[in-house]
Each structure stands twice: as structure tokens, then as C-alpha cells.
């Protein structure tokens, strides 16, 4: 099994989350300890996509 660290979509630094190639995440709140941003992401086969929801 391969593993990779998830990178922050804002500052591209390494976060504290490590995923394997079979990991599937949807609407995951990713927190970056460097830039202090929290972002909703979706992960499938190492493809990280940012989920942008309209402001309420």
C-alpha cells in the first residue's frame, strides 16, 4: 500500500493527515497547522479536490 501526506490546498504545506491509495473521503474538514485555514476536501485515489459551498 502506498501512502501520501495530504497537502494544504491554500499554502501547499504538509498537514497531519496521511492517506492510502484506497482511502475515500467526502466533505472532510482539513485543518492546516501552518496557515490555520480549514478547508472542506474530497479525496479519492490521491486526487484531492476542494469543495466550495455557497455562503448561506
mmCIF file of the N, C-alpha and C atoms, coordinates in Angstrom:
data_MODEL
# 
_entry.id   MODEL 
# 
loop_
_atom_site.group_PDB 
_atom_site.id 
_atom_site.type_symbol 
_atom_site.label_atom_id 
_atom_site.label_alt_id 
_atom_site.label_comp_id 
_atom_site.label_asym_id 
_atom_site.label_entity_id 
_atom_site.label_seq_id 
_atom_site.pdbx_PDB_ins_code 
_atom_site.Cartn_x 
_atom_site.Cartn_y 
_atom_site.Cartn_z 
_atom_site.occupancy 
_atom_site.B_iso_or_equiv 
_atom_site.pdbx_formal_charge 
_atom_site.auth_seq_id 
_atom_site.auth_comp_id 
_atom_site.auth_asym_id 
_atom_site.auth_atom_id 
_atom_site.pdbx_PDB_model_num 
ATOM 1   N N  . UNK A 1 1  ? 0.825   -1.187 0.000  1.00 0.00 ? 1  UNK A N  1 
ATOM 2   C CA . UNK A 1 1  ? 0.000   0.000  0.000  1.00 0.00 ? 1  UNK A CA 1 
ATOM 3   C C  . UNK A 1 1  ? 0.868   1.249  0.000  1.00 0.00 ? 1  UNK A C  1 
ATOM 4   N N  . UNK A 1 2  ? 0.574   2.141  -0.918 1.00 0.00 ? 2  UNK A N  1 
ATOM 5   C CA . UNK A 1 2  ? 1.270   3.433  -0.930 1.00 0.00 ? 2  UNK A CA 1 
ATOM 6   C C  . UNK A 1 2  ? 0.542   4.389  0.000  1.00 0.00 ? 2  UNK A C  1 
ATOM 7   N N  . UNK A 1 3  ? 1.294   5.294  0.588  1.00 0.00 ? 3  UNK A N  1 
ATOM 8   C CA . UNK A 1 3  ? 0.727   6.322  1.455  1.00 0.00 ? 3  UNK A CA 1 
ATOM 9   C C  . UNK A 1 3  ? 1.281   7.671  1.056  1.00 0.00 ? 3  UNK A C  1 
ATOM 10  N N  . UNK A 1 4  ? 0.464   8.713  1.235  1.00 0.00 ? 4  UNK A N  1 
ATOM 11  C CA . UNK A 1 4  ? 0.895   10.078 0.949  1.00 0.00 ? 4  UNK A CA 1 
ATOM 12  C C  . UNK A 1 4  ? 0.310   11.008 1.995  1.00 0.00 ? 4  UNK A C  1 
ATOM 13  N N  . UNK A 1 5  ? 1.032   12.090 2.282  1.00 0.00 ? 5  UNK A N  1 
ATOM 14  C CA . UNK A 1 5  ? 0.512   13.139 3.135  1.00 0.00 ? 5  UNK A CA 1 
ATOM 15  C C  . UNK A 1 5  ? -0.402  14.022 2.293  1.00 0.00 ? 5  UNK A C  1 
ATOM 16  N N  . UNK A 1 6  ? -1.485  14.504 2.884  1.00 0.00 ? 6  UNK A N  1 
ATOM 17  C CA . UNK A 1 6  ? -2.350  15.454 2.196  1.00 0.00 ? 6  UNK A CA 1 
ATOM 18  C C  . UNK A 1 6  ? -1.726  16.837 2.345  1.00 0.00 ? 6  UNK A C  1 
ATOM 19  N N  . UNK A 1 7  ? -1.630  17.557 1.235  1.00 0.00 ? 7  UNK A N  1 
ATOM 20  C CA . UNK A 1 7  ? -1.084  18.905 1.250  1.00 0.00 ? 7  UNK A CA 1 
ATOM 21  C C  . UNK A 1 7  ? -2.218  19.915 1.351  1.00 0.00 ? 7  UNK A C  1 
ATOM 22  N N  . UNK A 1 8  ? -1.936  21.011 2.038  1.00 0.00 ? 8  UNK A N  1 
ATOM 23  C CA . UNK A 1 8  ? -2.920  22.077 2.188  1.00 0.00 ? 8  UNK A CA 1 
ATOM 24  C C  . UNK A 1 8  ? -3.182  22.712 0.823  1.00 0.00 ? 8  UNK A C  1 
ATOM 25  N N  . UNK A 1 9  ? -4.448  22.873 0.419  1.00 0.00 ? 9  UNK A N  1 
ATOM 26  C CA . UNK A 1 9  ? -4.738  23.495 -0.872 1.00 0.00 ? 9  UNK A CA 1 
ATOM 27  C C  . UNK A 1 9  ? -4.419  24.987 -0.910 1.00 0.00 ? 9  UNK A C  1 
ATOM 28  N N  . UNK A 1 10 ? -4.304  25.624 0.244  1.00 0.00 ? 10 UNK A N  1 
ATOM 29  C CA . UNK A 1 10 ? -4.018  27.062 0.293  1.00 0.00 ? 10 UNK A CA 1 
ATOM 30  C C  . UNK A 1 10 ? -2.521  27.358 0.217  1.00 0.00 ? 10 UNK A C  1 
ATOM 31  N N  . UNK A 1 11 ? -1.744  26.754 1.137  1.00 0.00 ? 11 UNK A N  1 
ATOM 32  C CA . UNK A 1 11 ? -0.322  27.093 1.216  1.00 0.00 ? 11 UNK A CA 1 
ATOM 33  C C  . UNK A 1 11 ? 0.599   25.967 0.737  1.00 0.00 ? 11 UNK A C  1 
ATOM 34  N N  . UNK A 1 12 ? 0.048   24.829 0.356  1.00 0.00 ? 12 UNK A N  1 
ATOM 35  C CA . UNK A 1 12 ? 0.789   23.681 -0.175 1.00 0.00 ? 12 UNK A CA 1 
ATOM 36  C C  . UNK A 1 12 ? 1.763   23.053 0.819  1.00 0.00 ? 12 UNK A C  1 
ATOM 37  N N  . UNK A 1 13 ? 1.556   23.268 2.124  1.00 0.00 ? 13 UNK A N  1 
ATOM 38  C CA . UNK A 1 13 ? 2.406   22.625 3.119  1.00 0.00 ? 13 UNK A CA 1 
ATOM 39  C C  . UNK A 1 13 ? 1.779   21.307 3.564  1.00 0.00 ? 13 UNK A C  1 
ATOM 40  N N  . UNK A 1 14 ? 2.566   20.465 4.193  1.00 0.00 ? 14 UNK A N  1 
ATOM 41  C CA . UNK A 1 14 ? 2.126   19.147 4.620  1.00 0.00 ? 14 UNK A CA 1 
ATOM 42  C C  . UNK A 1 14 ? 1.230   19.275 5.857  1.00 0.00 ? 14 UNK A C  1 
ATOM 43  N N  . UNK A 1 15 ? 0.108   18.559 5.863  1.00 0.00 ? 15 UNK A N  1 
ATOM 44  C CA . UNK A 1 15 ? -0.791  18.554 7.013  1.00 0.00 ? 15 UNK A CA 1 
ATOM 45  C C  . UNK A 1 15 ? -0.522  17.307 7.841  1.00 0.00 ? 15 UNK A C  1 
ATOM 46  N N  . UNK A 1 16 ? -1.342  17.075 8.835  1.00 0.00 ? 16 UNK A N  1 
ATOM 47  C CA . UNK A 1 16 ? -1.149  15.926 9.729  1.00 0.00 ? 16 UNK A CA 1 
ATOM 48  C C  . UNK A 1 16 ? -1.907  14.689 9.277  1.00 0.00 ? 16 UNK A C  1 
ATOM 49  N N  . UNK A 1 17 ? -2.495  14.724 8.109  1.00 0.00 ? 17 UNK A N  1 
ATOM 50  C CA . UNK A 1 17 ? -3.325  13.623 7.609  1.00 0.00 ? 17 UNK A CA 1 
ATOM 51  C C  . UNK A 1 17 ? -2.570  12.849 6.537  1.00 0.00 ? 17 UNK A C  1 
ATOM 52  N N  . UNK A 1 18 ? -2.491  11.533 6.723  1.00 0.00 ? 18 UNK A N  1 
ATOM 53  C CA . UNK A 1 18 ? -1.862  10.655 5.745  1.00 0.00 ? 18 UNK A CA 1 
ATOM 54  C C  . UNK A 1 18 ? -2.929  9.705  5.211  1.00 0.00 ? 18 UNK A C  1 
ATOM 55  N N  . UNK A 1 19 ? -2.985  9.521  3.895  1.00 0.00 ? 19 UNK A N  1 
ATOM 56  C CA . UNK A 1 19 ? -3.989  8.644  3.288  1.00 0.00 ? 19 UNK A CA 1 
ATOM 57  C C  . UNK A 1 19 ? -3.305  7.556  2.464  1.00 0.00 ? 19 UNK A C  1 
ATOM 58  N N  . UNK A 1 20 ? -4.006  6.441  2.336  1.00 0.00 ? 20 UNK A N  1 
ATOM 59  C CA . UNK A 1 20 ? -3.552  5.357  1.474  1.00 0.00 ? 20 UNK A CA 1 
ATOM 60  C C  . UNK A 1 20 ? -4.266  5.464  0.142  1.00 0.00 ? 20 UNK A C  1 
ATOM 61  N N  . UNK A 1 21 ? -3.833  4.637  -0.826 1.00 0.00 ? 21 UNK A N  1 
ATOM 62  C CA . UNK A 1 21 ? -4.409  4.757  -2.165 1.00 0.00 ? 21 UNK A CA 1 
ATOM 63  C C  . UNK A 1 21 ? -5.866  4.316  -2.241 1.00 0.00 ? 21 UNK A C  1 
ATOM 64  N N  . UNK A 1 22 ? -6.346  3.538  -1.275 1.00 0.00 ? 22 UNK A N  1 
ATOM 65  C CA . UNK A 1 22 ? -7.745  3.101  -1.298 1.00 0.00 ? 22 UNK A CA 1 
ATOM 66  C C  . UNK A 1 22 ? -8.633  3.950  -0.386 1.00 0.00 ? 22 UNK A C  1 
ATOM 67  N N  . UNK A 1 23 ? -8.126  5.062  0.145  1.00 0.00 ? 23 UNK A N  1 
ATOM 68  C CA . UNK A 1 23 ? -8.886  5.931  1.033  1.00 0.00 ? 23 UNK A CA 1 
ATOM 69  C C  . UNK A 1 23 ? -9.849  6.812  0.233  1.00 0.00 ? 23 UNK A C  1 
ATOM 70  N N  . UNK A 1 24 ? -11.081 6.907  0.718  1.00 0.00 ? 24 UNK A N  1 
ATOM 71  C CA . UNK A 1 24 ? -12.088 7.771  0.106  1.00 0.00 ? 24 UNK A CA 1 
ATOM 72  C C  . UNK A 1 24 ? -12.631 8.689  1.198  1.00 0.00 ? 24 UNK A C  1 
ATOM 73  N N  . UNK A 1 25 ? -12.499 9.995  0.995  1.00 0.00 ? 25 UNK A N  1 
ATOM 74  C CA . UNK A 1 25 ? -13.025 10.991 1.930  1.00 0.00 ? 25 UNK A CA 1 
ATOM 75  C C  . UNK A 1 25 ? -13.962 11.912 1.181  1.00 0.00 ? 25 UNK A C  1 
ATOM 76  N N  . UNK A 1 26 ? -15.084 12.250 1.794  1.00 0.00 ? 26 UNK A N  1 
ATOM 77  C CA . UNK A 1 26 ? -16.025 13.215 1.230  1.00 0.00 ? 26 UNK A CA 1 
ATOM 78  C C  . UNK A 1 26 ? -16.394 14.206 2.315  1.00 0.00 ? 26 UNK A C  1 
ATOM 79  N N  . UNK A 1 27 ? -16.371 15.485 1.981  1.00 0.00 ? 27 UNK A N  1 
ATOM 80  C CA . UNK A 1 27 ? -16.702 16.559 2.912  1.00 0.00 ? 27 UNK A CA 1 
ATOM 81  C C  . UNK A 1 27 ? -15.851 16.451 4.182  1.00 0.00 ? 27 UNK A C  1 
ATOM 82  N N  . UNK A 1 28 ? -14.545 16.306 4.001  1.00 0.00 ? 28 UNK A N  1 
ATOM 83  C CA . UNK A 1 28 ? -13.620 16.187 5.120  1.00 0.00 ? 28 UNK A CA 1 
ATOM 84  C C  . UNK A 1 28 ? -13.060 17.566 5.475  1.00 0.00 ? 28 UNK A C  1 
ATOM 85  N N  . UNK A 1 29 ? -13.199 18.002 6.729  1.00 0.00 ? 29 UNK A N  1 
ATOM 86  C CA . UNK A 1 29 ? -12.662 19.306 7.129  1.00 0.00 ? 29 UNK A CA 1 
ATOM 87  C C  . UNK A 1 29 ? -11.155 19.205 7.401  1.00 0.00 ? 29 UNK A C  1 
ATOM 88  N N  . UNK A 1 30 ? -10.357 19.645 6.463  1.00 0.00 ? 30 UNK A N  1 
ATOM 89  C CA . UNK A 1 30 ? -8.901  19.575 6.580  1.00 0.00 ? 30 UNK A CA 1 
ATOM 90  C C  . UNK A 1 30 ? -8.384  20.857 7.215  1.00 0.00 ? 30 UNK A C  1 
ATOM 91  N N  . UNK A 1 31 ? -7.655  20.713 8.330  1.00 0.00 ? 31 UNK A N  1 
ATOM 92  C CA . UNK A 1 31 ? -7.075  21.870 9.015  1.00 0.00 ? 31 UNK A CA 1 
ATOM 93  C C  . UNK A 1 31 ? -5.582  21.898 8.760  1.00 0.00 ? 31 UNK A C  1 
ATOM 94  N N  . UNK A 1 32 ? -5.066  23.067 8.391  1.00 0.00 ? 32 UNK A N  1 
ATOM 95  C CA . UNK A 1 32 ? -3.636  23.237 8.158  1.00 0.00 ? 32 UNK A CA 1 
ATOM 96  C C  . UNK A 1 32 ? -3.026  23.913 9.384  1.00 0.00 ? 32 UNK A C  1 
ATOM 97  N N  . UNK A 1 33 ? -2.021  23.276 10.016 1.00 0.00 ? 33 UNK A N  1 
ATOM 98  C CA . UNK A 1 33 ? -1.403  23.882 11.194 1.00 0.00 ? 33 UNK A CA 1 
ATOM 99  C C  . UNK A 1 33 ? -0.512  25.077 10.863 1.00 0.00 ? 33 UNK A C  1 
ATOM 100 N N  . UNK A 1 34 ? -0.119  25.198 9.608  1.00 0.00 ? 34 UNK A N  1 
ATOM 101 C CA . UNK A 1 34 ? 0.769   26.309 9.242  1.00 0.00 ? 34 UNK A CA 1 
ATOM 102 C C  . UNK A 1 34 ? -0.012  27.603 8.972  1.00 0.00 ? 34 UNK A C  1 
ATOM 103 N N  . UNK A 1 35 ? -1.011  27.532 8.093  1.00 0.00 ? 35 UNK A N  1 
ATOM 104 C CA . UNK A 1 35 ? -1.755  28.748 7.736  1.00 0.00 ? 35 UNK A CA 1 
ATOM 105 C C  . UNK A 1 35 ? -3.053  28.899 8.528  1.00 0.00 ? 35 UNK A C  1 
ATOM 106 N N  . UNK A 1 36 ? -3.386  27.922 9.375  1.00 0.00 ? 36 UNK A N  1 
ATOM 107 C CA . UNK A 1 36 ? -4.561  27.968 10.262 1.00 0.00 ? 36 UNK A CA 1 
ATOM 108 C C  . UNK A 1 36 ? -5.878  28.061 9.493  1.00 0.00 ? 36 UNK A C  1 
ATOM 109 N N  . UNK A 1 37 ? -5.910  27.519 8.292  1.00 0.00 ? 37 UNK A N  1 
ATOM 110 C CA . UNK A 1 37 ? -7.122  27.511 7.474  1.00 0.00 ? 37 UNK A CA 1 
ATOM 111 C C  . UNK A 1 37 ? -7.788  26.142 7.574  1.00 0.00 ? 37 UNK A C  1 
ATOM 112 N N  . UNK A 1 38 ? -9.108  26.123 7.537  1.00 0.00 ? 38 UNK A N  1 
ATOM 113 C CA . UNK A 1 38 ? -9.852  24.874 7.471  1.00 0.00 ? 38 UNK A CA 1 
ATOM 114 C C  . UNK A 1 38 ? -10.595 24.842 6.138  1.00 0.00 ? 38 UNK A C  1 
ATOM 115 N N  . UNK A 1 39 ? -10.431 23.741 5.405  1.00 0.00 ? 39 UNK A N  1 
ATOM 116 C CA . UNK A 1 39 ? -10.981 23.626 4.062  1.00 0.00 ? 39 UNK A CA 1 
ATOM 117 C C  . UNK A 1 39 ? -11.720 22.304 3.930  1.00 0.00 ? 39 UNK A C  1 
ATOM 118 N N  . UNK A 1 40 ? -12.875 22.316 3.296  1.00 0.00 ? 40 UNK A N  1 
ATOM 119 C CA . UNK A 1 40 ? -13.588 21.075 3.002  1.00 0.00 ? 40 UNK A CA 1 
ATOM 120 C C  . UNK A 1 40 ? -12.983 20.456 1.748  1.00 0.00 ? 40 UNK A C  1 
ATOM 121 N N  . UNK A 1 41 ? -12.607 19.171 1.849  1.00 0.00 ? 41 UNK A N  1 
ATOM 122 C CA . UNK A 1 41 ? -11.997 18.497 0.707  1.00 0.00 ? 41 UNK A CA 1 
ATOM 123 C C  . UNK A 1 41 ? -12.680 17.155 0.459  1.00 0.00 ? 41 UNK A C  1 
ATOM 124 N N  . UNK A 1 42 ? -12.424 16.619 -0.711 1.00 0.00 ? 42 UNK A N  1 
ATOM 125 C CA . UNK A 1 42 ? -12.816 15.261 -1.074 1.00 0.00 ? 42 UNK A CA 1 
ATOM 126 C C  . UNK A 1 42 ? -11.575 14.573 -1.634 1.00 0.00 ? 42 UNK A C  1 
ATOM 127 N N  . UNK A 1 43 ? -11.335 13.337 -1.213 1.00 0.00 ? 43 UNK A N  1 
ATOM 128 C CA . UNK A 1 43 ? -10.153 12.593 -1.657 1.00 0.00 ? 43 UNK A CA 1 
ATOM 129 C C  . UNK A 1 43 ? -10.596 11.243 -2.197 1.00 0.00 ? 43 UNK A C  1 
ATOM 130 N N  . UNK A 1 44 ? -10.085 10.897 -3.375 1.00 0.00 ? 44 UNK A N  1 
ATOM 131 C CA . UNK A 1 44 ? -10.323 9.579  -3.958 1.00 0.00 ? 44 UNK A CA 1 
ATOM 132 C C  . UNK A 1 44 ? -9.114  9.227  -4.808 1.00 0.00 ? 44 UNK A C  1 
ATOM 133 N N  . UNK A 1 45 ? -8.439  8.148  -4.482 1.00 0.00 ? 45 UNK A N  1 
ATOM 134 C CA . UNK A 1 45 ? -7.229  7.682  -5.174 1.00 0.00 ? 45 UNK A CA 1 
ATOM 135 C C  . UNK A 1 45 ? -6.188  8.795  -5.300 1.00 0.00 ? 45 UNK A C  1 
ATOM 136 N N  . UNK A 1 46 ? -5.855  9.442  -4.181 1.00 0.00 ? 46 UNK A N  1 
ATOM 137 C CA . UNK A 1 46 ? -4.858  10.518 -4.076 1.00 0.00 ? 46 UNK A CA 1 
ATOM 138 C C  . UNK A 1 46 ? -5.248  11.788 -4.810 1.00 0.00 ? 46 UNK A C  1 
ATOM 139 N N  . UNK A 1 47 ? -6.452  11.874 -5.381 1.00 0.00 ? 47 UNK A N  1 
ATOM 140 C CA . UNK A 1 47 ? -6.912  13.101 -6.029 1.00 0.00 ? 47 UNK A CA 1 
ATOM 141 C C  . UNK A 1 47 ? -7.665  13.940 -5.001 1.00 0.00 ? 47 UNK A C  1 
ATOM 142 N N  . UNK A 1 48 ? -7.106  15.087 -4.655 1.00 0.00 ? 48 UNK A N  1 
ATOM 143 C CA . UNK A 1 48 ? -7.707  15.969 -3.665 1.00 0.00 ? 48 UNK A CA 1 
ATOM 144 C C  . UNK A 1 48 ? -8.431  17.093 -4.398 1.00 0.00 ? 48 UNK A C  1 
ATOM 145 N N  . UNK A 1 49 ? -9.710  17.272 -4.084 1.00 0.00 ? 49 UNK A N  1 
ATOM 146 C CA . UNK A 1 49 ? -10.471 18.365 -4.676 1.00 0.00 ? 49 UNK A CA 1 
ATOM 147 C C  . UNK A 1 49 ? -11.109 19.183 -3.557 1.00 0.00 ? 49 UNK A C  1 
ATOM 148 N N  . UNK A 1 50 ? -11.090 20.496 -3.725 1.00 0.00 ? 50 UNK A N  1 
ATOM 149 C CA . UNK A 1 50 ? -11.653 21.415 -2.735 1.00 0.00 ? 50 UNK A CA 1 
ATOM 150 C C  . UNK A 1 50 ? -13.141 21.563 -3.004 1.00 0.00 ? 50 UNK A C  1 
ATOM 151 N N  . UNK A 1 51 ? -13.940 21.449 -1.940 1.00 0.00 ? 51 UNK A N  1 
ATOM 152 C CA . UNK A 1 51 ? -15.390 21.595 -2.056 1.00 0.00 ? 51 UNK A CA 1 
ATOM 153 C C  . UNK A 1 51 ? -15.740 23.022 -1.675 1.00 0.00 ? 51 UNK A C  1 
ATOM 154 N N  . UNK A 1 52 ? -16.293 23.743 -2.610 1.00 0.00 ? 52 UNK A N  1 
ATOM 155 C CA . UNK A 1 52 ? -16.691 25.128 -2.370 1.00 0.00 ? 52 UNK A CA 1 
ATOM 156 C C  . UNK A 1 52 ? -18.211 25.174 -2.283 1.00 0.00 ? 52 UNK A C  1 
ATOM 157 N N  . UNK A 1 53 ? -18.710 25.539 -1.093 1.00 0.00 ? 53 UNK A N  1 
ATOM 158 C CA . UNK A 1 53 ? -20.148 25.643 -0.907 1.00 0.00 ? 53 UNK A CA 1 
ATOM 159 C C  . UNK A 1 53 ? -20.545 27.100 -0.896 1.00 0.00 ? 53 UNK A C  1 
ATOM 160 N N  . UNK A 1 54 ? -21.706 27.426 -1.414 1.00 0.00 ? 54 UNK A N  1 
ATOM 161 C CA . UNK A 1 54 ? -22.147 28.830 -1.407 1.00 0.00 ? 54 UNK A CA 1 
ATOM 162 C C  . UNK A 1 54 ? -22.391 29.316 0.017  1.00 0.00 ? 54 UNK A C  1 
ATOM 163 N N  . UNK A 1 55 ? -22.119 30.585 0.249  1.00 0.00 ? 55 UNK A N  1 
ATOM 164 C CA . UNK A 1 55 ? -22.354 31.159 1.558  1.00 0.00 ? 55 UNK A CA 1 
ATOM 165 C C  . UNK A 1 55 ? -23.852 31.247 1.823  1.00 0.00 ? 55 UNK A C  1 
ATOM 166 N N  . UNK A 1 56 ? -24.221 30.927 3.038  1.00 0.00 ? 56 UNK A N  1 
ATOM 167 C CA . UNK A 1 56 ? -25.654 30.930 3.394  1.00 0.00 ? 56 UNK A CA 1 
ATOM 168 C C  . UNK A 1 56 ? -26.114 32.312 3.793  1.00 0.00 ? 56 UNK A C  1 
# 
